[in-house]
């Protein structure tokens, strides 16, 4: 009966009751929507921190383009162009205050590792042969030679006794050869035969022409990328070829030729090994053009502790007959800072300045924890090399390759990268610009995190506005209507008190209807707020499928997609309950507070004040 009479008295003022019901619903709606949006945005940020990675790459800019002349035996002079990077910039410039690295920037070498199985053909389809000219003459056009011995290379291409053709195709002063003399040379396939000596050969036969080379020079560099002095290389005569005579291989140059032959064999069994601090620092993995197809990725702990674990390509696993869990021995014998391509690891020569094949500088057995598959197409010059193996940087003893550097190259995106915390690109660039270093281009890739975070920050601001508005409105509404429904009923309170009702009975009589209206409005508002939150989250999900590539403060859209995680939907469930409980607690506190003040007054005094 108390509820009935309380509601009956409240509803005698339908305008006030309806207005209170609506406004309490609006307050609950704002509180629910604001609280839910705040919770959802925080959940999204936490999820994004786990799935998004901000990676930067460093590339030394091209200093200028150089035009140079090339002599061509068929077309005479022709011109070509090449990019020149200028003086090398060390990766030490990337160590500066304010960078805030998670994983610091450093230029990664690629290592050549020997394996048991042959993994490639002859180096660049090259051969080393002992050959004698069919006749005396100059190699100004296709010139016939007979292979006396094939020392290195694929005998399916050329074998002992075969006639082949050479040409100093790109030398303005072609070299001469004497019949009856045996020369040793390196051959590289560059063209098809041409000239008067091969008129009997039909063009459709496509007979290859080789460019001969007589160099046994080494290409060894220091850690500062300075070429190590090689006395034999300095004394080489480009106009002459070594003649093979009795005792030739006991001479300095003869021994070098034998080492060069050995190096060709070594490179046929060589695979590239790349040390890195995180798999995603290799851009094909970041772009998902290379993905783990078997096993797992190397963990952060394994990277940090330098565990002997590795990732290998699916192609290499077939060649070596290796699976996840198997052990792979990797004797590393040279390092290069040049590009590793689909042809594999490349070095002009793997002879050191002493004319020897580089010795092994580190040998360990690695557990294969994952097998990856890489897309066949390259992306902006980035690609996984053929048979490339990925190992933790810390698994290789620091700078143990100092005396085994066979190739140089500037910092490029494929060999110099780093990781910074999400959302700190602007801070990094501000600190970098203070260094005043010219000649480097830094590119950032964050899969759209920067734009997503900006959107989330905007929604967080909106959530704060909703929460603040809801709180202020709730307090004002509860204070105002508690005054109307309680203070405005002084006469009734005084009469009921004089008729013998207790303070508790008076409070229940007046407050029950007030609380029921507040509860009804709050319930409706919370339900509406919950529905609005669901629609807002769905709309946000549909708007977050993209990848932004941030390059020196410029954002470029690319095609990689990263979907918002549906787990964020689960984070806004408690929001409605919290808003409802808060509204009802507020109604109770304010209602009981106002009621308490009125019940403190004496009934007769209250009637006297009202008569006055």
For each residue, the residues with C-beta under 8 A, 3 or more apart:
1: 4 5
2: 5 6 508 509 512
3: 6 7 512 513 516
4: 1 7 8
5: 1 2 8 9 509
6: 2 3 9 10 508 509 510 511 512 513 516
7: 3 4 10 11 512 513 516
8: 4 5 11 12
9: 5 6 12 489 492 510 513
10: 6 7 13 17 485 513 514 517
11: 7 8 14 17 513
12: 8 9
13: 10 16 17 484
14: 11 17 18
15: 18 19
16: 13 19 20 481 484 485
17: 10 11 13 14 20 21 517
18: 14 15 21 22
19: 15 16 22 23
20: 16 17 23 24 477 481 485 517 518 521
21: 17 18 24 25 517 520 521
22: 18 19 25 26 521
23: 19 20 26 27 473 477 481 521
24: 20 21 27 28 474 477 478 517 518 521 522 525 583 587
25: 21 22 28 29 521 522 524 525 528
26: 22 23 29 30 473 525
27: 23 24 30 31 470 473 474 477 521 522 525 583
28: 24 25 31 32 470 474 521 522 523 524 525 526 529 579 580 583
29: 25 26 32 33 470 525 526 528 529 532
30: 26 27 33 34 466 467 469 470 473 525 529
31: 27 28 34 35 466 467 470 471 474 525 529 579 582 583
32: 28 29 35 36 525 526 528 529 530 533 575 576 579 580
33: 29 30 36 37 463 466 529 532 533 536
34: 30 31 37 38 462 463 464 465 466 467 468 469 470
35: 31 32 38 39 463 467 575 578 579
36: 32 33 39 40 463 529 530 533 572 575 576
37: 33 34 40 41 459 460 462 463 466 533 536 572
38: 34 35 41 42 460 463 464 467
39: 35 36 42 43 571 572 574 575
40: 36 37 43 44 459 533 536 537 568 569 571 572
41: 37 38 44 45 456 459 460 463
42: 38 39 45 46 571
43: 39 40 46 47 567 568 570 571
44: 40 41 47 48 452 456 564 565 568
45: 41 42 48 49 453 456
46: 42 43 49 50
47: 43 44 50 51 565 567 568
48: 44 45 51 52 422 449 452 453
49: 45 46 52 422
50: 46 47
51: 47 48 562 565
52: 48 49 422 446 447 448 449 452 562
53: 280 286 419 422 446 447
54: 419 420 421 422 423 424 425 444 445 446 449
55: 280 281 283 286 417 418 419 444 445 446
56: 105 417 418 419 420 428 442 443 444 445
57: 283 413 416 417 442 443 445
58: 91 94 105 411 413 416 417 418 440 441 442
59: 410 411 412 413 416 440 441 442 443
60: 85 86 88 89 410 411 412 439 440 441
61: 85 439 440 441
62: 65 83 84 85
63: 84 85 86 87 439
64: 84 86
65: 62 81 82 83 84
66: 81 82 83 84
67: 79 80 81
68: 79 80 81 82
69: 77 78 79
70: 77 78 79 80 170
71: 76 77 170 171 172
72: 75 76 77 78 169 170
73: 140 141 167 168 169 170 174 194 195
74: 169 194
75: 72 78
76: 71 72
77: 69 70 71 72
78: 69 70 72 75
79: 67 68 69 70
80: 67 68 70
81: 65 66 67 68
82: 65 66 68
83: 62 65 66
84: 62 63 64 65 66
85: 60 61 62 63 88 410
86: 60 63 64 439
87: 63
88: 60 85 225 408 410
89: 60 93 410 411 437 439 440
90: 93 224
91: 58 94 95 105 106 107 411 416
92: 95
93: 89 90 96 435 437 440
94: 58 91 99 104 105 106 416 418
95: 91 92 99 104 105
96: 93 99 431 432 434 435
97: 431
98: 427 428 430 431 434
99: 94 95 96 104 105 420 428 431 432
100: 420 421 424 427 428 431
101: 104 105 418 419 420
102: 419 420 421
103: 277 278 281 418 419
104: 94 95 99 101 418
105: 56 58 91 94 95 99 101 416 417 418
106: 91 94 416 418
107: 91 337 411 415 416
108: 274 275 276 393 415 416
109: 275 335 336 337 401 405 415
110: 272 273 274 335 336 337 338 340 345 385 388 415
111: 272 273 274 275 332 333 334 335 396 401
112: 267 270 271 272 273 332 333 334 335 336 345 347 350 406
113: 270 271 272 273 330 331 332 333 389
114: 266 269 270 331 333 360
115: 119 269 270 271 320 328 329 330
116: 269 320
117: 269 319 320
118: 268 269
119: 115 268 269 270 271 316 319 344 386 387
120: 123 267 268 270 343 344 386 387
121: 125 154 268
122: 125 126 127 152 153 154 157 264 268
123: 120 126 264 267 268
124: 188 343 346
125: 121 122 154 157 188 189
126: 122 123 152 153 186 187 188 189 264
127: 122 150 152 153 154 157 158 186 187 210
128: 150 151 152 153 184 185 186 187 257 260 261 264
129: 147 148 149 150 151 153 158 184 185 187
130: 147 148 149 151 182 183 184 244
131: 145 146 147 148 164 182 183 184 185
132: 145 146 148 179 180 181 182 183
133: 136 137 143 144 145 146 177 178 179 181 183
134: 144 145 146 163 179
135: 144 179
136: 133 176 177 178 179
137: 133 143 176 177
138: 143 168 174 175 176 177
139: 143 166 167 168 174 175 176 177 212
140: 73 143 167 168 174 195
141: 73 167 194 195 196 197
142: 165 166 167 193 194 195 197 198 209
143: 133 137 138 139 140 165 166 167 177 197
144: 133 134 135 163 164 165 197
145: 131 132 133 134 163 164 165 166 177
146: 131 132 133 134 161 162 163 164
147: 129 130 131 150 158 159 160 161 162 163 164
148: 129 130 131 132 160 182
149: 129 130 160
150: 127 128 129 147 153 155 158 159 160
151: 128 129 130 184 257 261
152: 122 126 127 128 260 261 264 265
153: 122 126 127 128 129 150 157 158 187 264
154: 121 122 125 127 157 158
155: 150 158 159
156: 159
157: 122 125 127 153 154
158: 127 129 147 150 153 154 155 162 164 187
159: 147 150 155 156 162
160: 147 148 149 150
161: 146 147
162: 146 147 158 159
163: 134 144 145 146 147
164: 131 144 145 146 147 158 187 208 210
165: 142 143 144 145 193 197 198 207 208 209 210
166: 139 142 143 145 185 187 209 210 211 212
167: 73 139 140 141 142 143 174 191 194 195 209 210 211
168: 73 138 139 140 171 173 174 175 211 212
169: 72 73 74 190 191 209 211
170: 70 71 72 73 211
171: 71 168 174 175
172: 71
173: 168 239
174: 73 138 139 140 167 168 171
175: 138 139 168 171 212 239 240 241
176: 136 137 138 139
177: 133 136 137 138 139 143 145 181 183 241
178: 133 136 181
179: 132 133 134 135 136
180: 132
181: 132 133 177 178 243
182: 130 131 132 148 243 244 245
183: 130 131 132 133 177 241 242 243 244
184: 128 129 130 131 151 214 241 242 243 244 248 257
185: 128 129 131 166 212 213 214 241 242
186: 126 127 128 212 213 214 215 260
187: 126 127 128 129 153 158 164 166 210 211 212 213
188: 124 125 126 210 211 213
189: 125 126 208 209 210
190: 169 209 210 211
191: 167 169 194 208 209 211
192: 203 206 207 208 209
193: 142 165 198 201 207 208 209
194: 73 74 141 142 167 191 198 209
195: 73 140 141 142 167 198
196: 141 199
197: 141 142 143 144 165
198: 142 165 193 194 195 201 207
199: 196
200:
201: 193 198 205 207
202: 205
203: 192 206
204:
205: 201 202
206: 192 203
207: 165 192 193 198 201
208: 164 165 189 191 192 193
209: 142 165 166 167 169 189 190 191 192 193 194
210: 127 164 165 166 167 187 188 189 190
211: 166 167 168 169 170 187 188 190 191
212: 139 166 168 175 185 186 187 241
213: 185 186 187 188
214: 184 185 186 236 238 240 241 242
215: 186 233 236
216: 232 233 236 253 256 257 259 260 351 355
217: 230 232 233 236 349 351
218: 228 230 232 233 349 351 352 353 354 355
219: 227 347 348 349 351 406 407
220: 227 228 230 351 352 353 403 405 406
221: 225 226 227 228 405 406 407 408
222: 225 226 228 402 405
223: 399 402 405
224: 90
225: 88 221 222 337 405 408
226: 221 222
227: 219 220 221
228: 218 220 221 222 352 353
229: 234 353
230: 217 218 220 233 234 353 355
231: 234 235
232: 216 217 218 235 236 252 253 256 355
233: 215 216 217 218 230 236
234: 229 230 231
235: 231 232
236: 214 215 216 217 232 233
237: 240
238: 214
239: 173 175
240: 175 214 237
241: 175 177 183 184 185 212 214
242: 183 184 185 214 248 253 254 257
243: 181 182 183 184 248
244: 130 182 183 184 248
245: 182 248
246:
247: 250 251 254
248: 184 242 243 244 245 251 253 254
249: 254 255 257 258
250: 247 254 255
251: 247 248 254 255
252: 232 255 256 355
253: 216 232 242 248 256 257
254: 242 247 248 249 250 251 257 258
255: 249 250 251 252 258 259 355
256: 216 232 252 253 259 260 351 355
257: 128 151 184 216 242 249 253 254 260 261
258: 249 254 255 261 262
259: 216 255 256 262 263 351 355 356 357
260: 128 152 186 216 256 257 263 264 349 351
261: 128 151 152 257 258 264 265
262: 258 259 265 266 357
263: 259 260 266 267 349 350 351 357
264: 122 123 126 128 152 153 260 261 267 268
265: 152 261 262 268 269
266: 114 262 263 269 270 333 350 357
267: 112 120 123 263 264 270 347 350
268: 118 119 120 121 122 123 264 265
269: 114 115 116 117 118 119 265 266
270: 112 113 114 115 119 120 266 267 344 345
271: 112 113 115 119 316 344 345 387 388 389
272: 110 111 112 113 340 344 345 385 386 387 388 389
273: 110 111 112 113 330 332 388 389 390 391
274: 108 110 111 282 340 385 388 389 390 391
275: 108 109 111 391 392 393 395 396
276: 108 279 281 282 303 390 391 392 393
277: 103 281 303 392 393 394 419
278: 103 281 300 303 419
279: 276 282 285 297 298 311 390
280: 53 55 285 286 419
281: 55 103 276 277 278 286 417 418 419
282: 274 276 279 285 286 290 384 390 417
283: 55 57 286 287 379 382 413 414 417 445
284: 287 289 290 374 375 379 382 383 384
285: 279 280 282 288 289 290 291 372
286: 53 55 280 281 282 283 445
287: 283 284 379 382 560
288: 285 291 560
289: 284 285 374 375 377 379
290: 282 284 285 372 373 374 375 384
291: 285 288 372 373
292: 295 296 297 311 370 371 372
293: 314 371 372 373
294: 314 317 323 324 370 371
295: 292 324 325 368 369 370 371
296: 292 299 369 370
297: 279 292 311 369 370
298: 279 302 303 307 309 310 311 369 370 390 392
299: 296 302 303
300: 278 303 304
301: 304 305 307
302: 298 299 305 306 307 309 369 392
303: 276 277 278 298 299 300 306 392 393 394
304: 300 301 394
305: 301 302 392 394
306: 302 303 392 393 394 395 396
307: 298 301 302 392 395
308: 364 365 366 367 391 395
309: 298 302 366 367 368 369 391 392 395
310: 298 328 330 366 367 368 369 389 390 391
311: 279 292 297 298 368 369 370 371 372 389 390
312: 316 317 320 322 328 368 370 371 372 387 389 390
313: 316 317 371 372 373 374 384 386 387 388 389
314: 293 294 317 318 371 372 373
315: 318 319 386 387
316: 119 271 312 313 319 320 322 387 389
317: 294 312 313 314 320 321 322 323 368 371
318: 314 315 321
319: 117 119 315 316 387
320: 115 116 117 312 316 317 328
321: 317 318
322: 312 316 317 326 328 368
323: 294 317 326 368 371
324: 294 295 368 369 370 371
325: 295 367 368
326: 322 323 367 368
327: 365 366 367 368
328: 115 310 312 320 322 365 366 367 368 389
329: 115 363 364 365 366
330: 113 115 273 310 363 364 365 366 389 391
331: 113 114 360 362 363
332: 111 112 113 273 335 360 361 362 363 396 401 404
333: 111 112 113 114 266 350 357 358 359 360 361 404
334: 111 112 347 350 358 401 404 405 406
335: 109 110 111 112 332 401 404 405 406 407
336: 109 110 112 345 346 347 405 406 407 408 409
337: 107 109 110 225 405 407 408 409 415
338: 110 346 347 407 408 409
339: 346 381 409 412 414 415
340: 110 272 274 344 345 346 385 388 414
341: 344 346 383 385 386
342: 378 383 385 386
343: 120 124 346 386
344: 119 120 270 271 272 340 341 385 386 387
345: 110 112 270 271 272 336 340 385
346: 124 336 338 339 340 341 343 407
347: 112 219 267 334 336 338 350 406 407
348: 219 406 407
349: 217 218 219 260 263 406
350: 112 263 266 267 333 334 347 357 358 406
351: 216 217 218 219 220 256 259 260 263 355 356 357 358
352: 218 220 228 355 356 357 358 403 404 406
353: 218 220 228 229 230
354: 218
355: 216 218 230 232 252 255 256 259 351 352
356: 259 351 352 359
357: 259 262 263 266 333 350 351 352
358: 333 334 350 351 352 361 404 406
359: 333 356 404
360: 114 331 332 333 363
361: 332 333 358 400 401 403 404
362: 331 332 396 397 400 401
363: 329 330 331 332 360
364: 308 329 330 395
365: 308 327 328 329 330
366: 308 309 310 327 328 329 330 389 391 395
367: 308 309 310 325 326 327 328
368: 295 309 310 311 312 317 322 323 324 325 326 327 328 371
369: 295 296 297 298 302 309 310 311 324
370: 292 294 295 296 297 298 311 312 324
371: 292 293 294 295 311 312 313 314 317 323 324 368
372: 285 290 291 292 293 311 312 313 314 384 390
373: 290 291 293 313 314
374: 284 289 290 313 383 384
375: 284 289 290
376:
377: 289 383
378: 342 381 382 383
379: 283 284 287 289 382 383
380: 413
381: 339 378 412 413 414
382: 283 284 287 378 379 413 414
383: 284 341 342 374 377 378 379 414
384: 282 284 290 313 372 374 388
385: 110 272 274 340 341 342 344 345 388
386: 119 120 272 313 315 341 342 343 344
387: 119 120 271 272 312 313 315 316 319 344
388: 110 271 272 273 274 313 340 384 385
389: 113 271 272 273 274 310 311 312 313 316 328 330 366
390: 273 274 276 279 282 298 310 311 312 372
391: 273 274 275 276 308 309 310 330 366 395 396
392: 275 276 277 298 302 303 305 306 307 309 395
393: 108 275 276 277 303 306 396
394: 277 303 304 305 306
395: 275 306 307 308 309 364 366 391 392
396: 111 275 306 332 362 391 393 400 401
397: 362 400
398:
399: 223 402
400: 361 362 396 397
401: 109 111 332 334 335 361 362 396 404 405
402: 222 223 399 405
403: 220 352 361
404: 332 333 334 335 352 358 359 361 401
405: 109 220 221 222 223 225 334 335 336 337 401 402 408
406: 112 219 220 221 334 335 336 347 348 349 350 352 358
407: 219 221 335 336 337 338 346 347 348
408: 88 221 225 336 337 338 405
409: 336 337 338 339 412 415
410: 59 60 85 88 89
411: 58 59 60 89 91 107 415 416 440
412: 59 60 339 381 409 415 416
413: 57 58 59 283 380 381 382 416 417 443
414: 283 339 340 381 382 383
415: 107 108 109 110 337 339 409 411 412
416: 57 58 59 91 94 105 106 107 108 411 412 413
417: 55 56 57 58 105 281 282 283 413
418: 55 56 58 94 101 103 104 105 106 281
419: 53 54 55 56 101 102 103 277 278 280 281
420: 54 56 99 100 101 102 424 425 428
421: 54 100 102 424
422: 48 49 52 53 54 446 449 453
423: 54 449 450 453
424: 54 100 420 421 427 428
425: 54 420 428 429 444 446 450 550
426: 429 430 553
427: 98 100 424 430 431
428: 56 98 99 100 420 424 425 431 432 444
429: 425 426 432 433 442 552 553
430: 98 426 427 433 434
431: 96 97 98 99 100 427 428 434 435
432: 96 99 428 429 435 437 442
433: 429 430 436
434: 96 98 430 431
435: 93 96 431 432
436: 433
437: 89 93 432 440
438:
439: 60 61 63 86 89
440: 58 59 60 61 89 93 411 437
441: 58 59 60 61 551 552
442: 56 57 58 59 429 432 551 552
443: 56 57 59 413 549 550 551 552
444: 54 55 56 425 428 549 550 551
445: 54 55 56 57 283 286 547 549 550
446: 52 53 54 55 422 425 449 450 548 550
447: 52 53 547 548 560 562
448: 52 451 452 544 546 547 548 562
449: 48 52 54 422 423 446 452 453 548
450: 423 425 446 453 454 548 550 555
451: 448 454 455 546 548 555
452: 44 48 52 448 449 455 456 544
453: 45 48 422 423 449 450 456 457
454: 450 451 457 458
455: 451 452 458 459 540 543 544
456: 41 44 45 452 453 459 460
457: 453 454 460 461
458: 454 455 461 462
459: 37 40 41 455 456 462 463 536 540
460: 37 38 41 456 457 463 464
461: 457 458 464 465
462: 34 37 458 459 465 466
463: 33 34 35 36 37 38 41 459 460 466 467
464: 34 38 460 461 467 468
465: 34 461 462 468 469
466: 30 31 33 34 37 462 463 469 470
467: 30 31 34 35 38 463 464 470 471
468: 34 464 465 471 472
469: 30 34 465 466 472 473
470: 27 28 29 30 31 34 466 467 473 474 579
471: 31 467 468 474 475
472: 468 469 475 476
473: 23 26 27 30 469 470 476 477
474: 24 27 28 31 470 471 477 478 582 583 586
475: 471 472 478 479 586 590
476: 472 473 479 480
477: 20 23 24 27 473 474 480 481
478: 24 474 475 481 482 518 586 587 590 591
479: 475 476 482 483 590
480: 476 477 483 484
481: 16 20 23 477 478 484 485 514
482: 478 479 485 486 487 514 587 590 591 594
483: 479 480 486 487 488 594
484: 13 16 480 481 487 488
485: 10 16 20 481 482 488 489 510 513 514
486: 482 483 489 510 511 514 591 594 595 598
487: 482 483 484 490 594 598
488: 483 484 485
489: 9 485 486 492 493 510
490: 487 493 494 598 606 609 610
491: 494 495 606 607 610
492: 9 489 495 496 510
493: 489 490 496 497 506 510 598 599 603 606
494: 490 491 497 498 603 604 606 607 610
495: 491 492 498 499 603
496: 492 493 499 501 505 506 509
497: 493 494 501 503 506 603
498: 494 495 603 604
499: 495 496
500:
501: 496 497 505 506 509
502: 505 506
503: 497 506 507 599
504: 507 508
505: 496 501 502 508 509
506: 493 496 497 501 502 503 509 510 595 599
507: 503 504 510 511 592 595 599
508: 2 6 504 505 511 512
509: 2 5 6 496 501 505 506 512
510: 6 9 485 486 489 492 493 506 507 513 514 595
511: 6 486 507 508 514 515 591 592 595
512: 2 3 6 7 508 509 515 516
513: 3 6 7 9 10 11 485 510 516 517
514: 10 481 482 485 486 510 511 517 518 587 591
515: 511 512 518 519 584 587 588 591
516: 3 6 7 512 513 519 520
517: 10 17 20 21 24 513 514 520 521
518: 20 24 478 514 515 521 522 583 584 587
519: 515 516 522 523 584 587
520: 21 516 517 523 524
521: 20 21 22 23 24 25 27 28 517 518 524 525
522: 24 25 27 28 518 519 525 526 579 580 583 584 587
523: 28 519 520 526 527 580
524: 25 28 520 521 527 528
525: 24 25 26 27 28 29 30 31 32 521 522 528 529 579 583
526: 28 29 32 522 523 529 530 576 577 579 580
527: 523 524 530 531 576
528: 25 29 32 524 525 531 532
529: 28 29 30 31 32 33 36 525 526 532 533 575 576 579
530: 32 36 526 527 533 534 572 575 576
531: 527 528 534 535
532: 29 33 528 529 535 536
533: 32 33 36 37 40 529 530 536 537 572 575
534: 530 531 537 538 569 572
535: 531 532 538 539
536: 33 37 40 459 532 533 539 540
537: 40 533 534 540 541 568 569 572
538: 534 535 541 542
539: 535 536 542 543
540: 455 459 536 537 543 544 564
541: 537 538 544 563 564 566
542: 538 539 545
543: 455 539 540
544: 448 452 455 540 541 562 563 564
545: 542 561 562 563
546: 448 451 557 561 562
547: 445 447 448 557 558 559 560 561 562
548: 446 447 448 449 450 451 555 556 557 558
549: 443 444 445 555 556 557 558
550: 425 443 444 445 446 450 553 554 555 556
551: 441 442 443 444 554 555 556
552: 429 441 442 443
553: 426 429 550
554: 550 551
555: 450 451 548 549 550 551
556: 548 549 550 551
557: 546 547 548 549
558: 547 548 549
559: 547
560: 287 288 447 547
561: 545 546 547
562: 51 52 447 448 544 545 546 547
563: 541 544 545
564: 44 540 541 544 568
565: 44 47 51 568
566: 541 569
567: 43 47 570 571
568: 40 43 44 47 537 564 565 571 572
569: 40 534 537 566 572
570: 43 567 573
571: 39 40 42 43 567 568
572: 36 37 39 40 530 533 534 537 568 569 575
573: 570 576 577
574: 39 577 578
575: 32 35 36 39 529 530 533 572 578 579
576: 32 36 526 527 529 530 573 579 580
577: 526 573 574 580 581
578: 35 574 575 581 582
579: 28 31 32 35 470 522 525 526 529 575 576 582 583
580: 28 32 522 523 526 576 577 583 584
581: 577 578 584 585
582: 31 474 578 579 585 586
583: 24 27 28 31 474 518 522 525 579 580 586 587
584: 515 518 519 522 580 581 587 588
585: 581 582 588 589
586: 474 475 478 582 583 589 590
587: 24 478 482 514 515 518 519 522 583 584 590 591
588: 515 584 585 591 592
589: 585 586 592 593
590: 475 478 479 482 586 587 593 594
591: 478 482 486 511 514 515 587 588 594 595
592: 507 511 588 589 595 596
593: 589 590 596 597
594: 482 483 486 487 590 591 597 598
595: 486 506 507 510 511 591 592 598 599
596: 592 593 599 600
597: 593 594 600 601
598: 486 487 490 493 594 595 601 606
599: 493 503 506 507 595 596
600: 596 597
601: 597 598 605 606
602: 605 606
603: 493 494 495 497 498 606 607
604: 494 498 607 608
605: 601 602 608 609
606: 490 491 493 494 598 601 602 603 609 610
607: 491 494 603 604 610 611
608: 604 605 611 612
609: 490 605 606 612
610: 490 491 494 606 607
611: 607 608
612: 608 609
